[in-house]
Amino acid sequence: MNTITFRITGRSALMMCNNQTADPRNEYTKAIKELHTASKRKGADVESLLEKQSILRVKAGLYWNKELGLHLPAGNLRATFIDGAKIDRMGSHCSKYTMIAGPARIKHSGSDDLEEIANDPRYRYDSIMKSGMVQVPTTRAIVPEWQCEFTINYAGNDKMTRADIIHFVEQAGNFIGVGASRKYGFGRFGVEVQDANGKYPKKEKSKAA
């Protein structure tokens, strides 16, 4: 297998949507449900309970673990890369002949502690969503400034070249994005390619600088 390592840097905020709360047995699902029930009781401090729900939704929405901290799962990166290739009708080739080496740890400006991240307003996106016939407030997790590295392993054959793969990742960054709500412009990124020495090319300084 051949490899290419990329460094991608966010041009827009990265929205995360870990779907763990779809499981009714999940700890966050249970806690959010309890807070929702409490908010319906007479005399409840609704504003405080909604705030607690929002913090839990941020924690639940992030991809986070003790080993990597904030990270992008390999599946998210793979989907983005393949979508970039689909623009040139090469998605099926990428699906067959390439593989993302693993999850990508995210470099960001905030804390590495999950509790602190969830309480940092920069990592929170509040909006109104429609639930049946009613509009209700909801909160999603975002990472405002972000960067990560990931590696694509690919089979050496005549189906695609190294240049093709770089092109597909660049297309994904320009037109697709990674993470949730990509059609709204979240998760767009710039791309750098690691050279044979494990380094990234230095950016040329502007002549006007």
Number of C-alpha atoms within 10 A of each C-alpha: 10 10 16 18 21 19 17 21 20 21 19 17 19 26 24 24 19 20 11 16 17 10 11 11 10 12 14 20 17 14 15 21 14 13 17 16 12 15 17 11 10 8 8 12 12 16 10 12 17 18 13 16 21 23 23 22 24 26 23 24 22 26 20 20 12 9 8 14 17 22 19 23 17 18 13 15 24 20 17 22 29 22 24 26 25 17 14 12 12 18 17 12 14 24 14 10 15 21 19 22 16 15 18 21 19 21 17 14 11 15 13 16 13 17 13 13 21 23 16 14 14 14 24 22 16 12 10 11 12 10 9 7 6 8 10 11 12 15 20 23 29 25 26 20 18 20 21 17 19 18 20 21 15 21 16 14 8 6 11 16 13 12 8 15 21 20 17 23 26 21 24 27 23 17 16 23 30 26 22 19 14 16 10 9 18 23 29 22 25 18 20 19 18 16 12 9 6 9 11 14 10 7 7 6 7 6 5 4 4
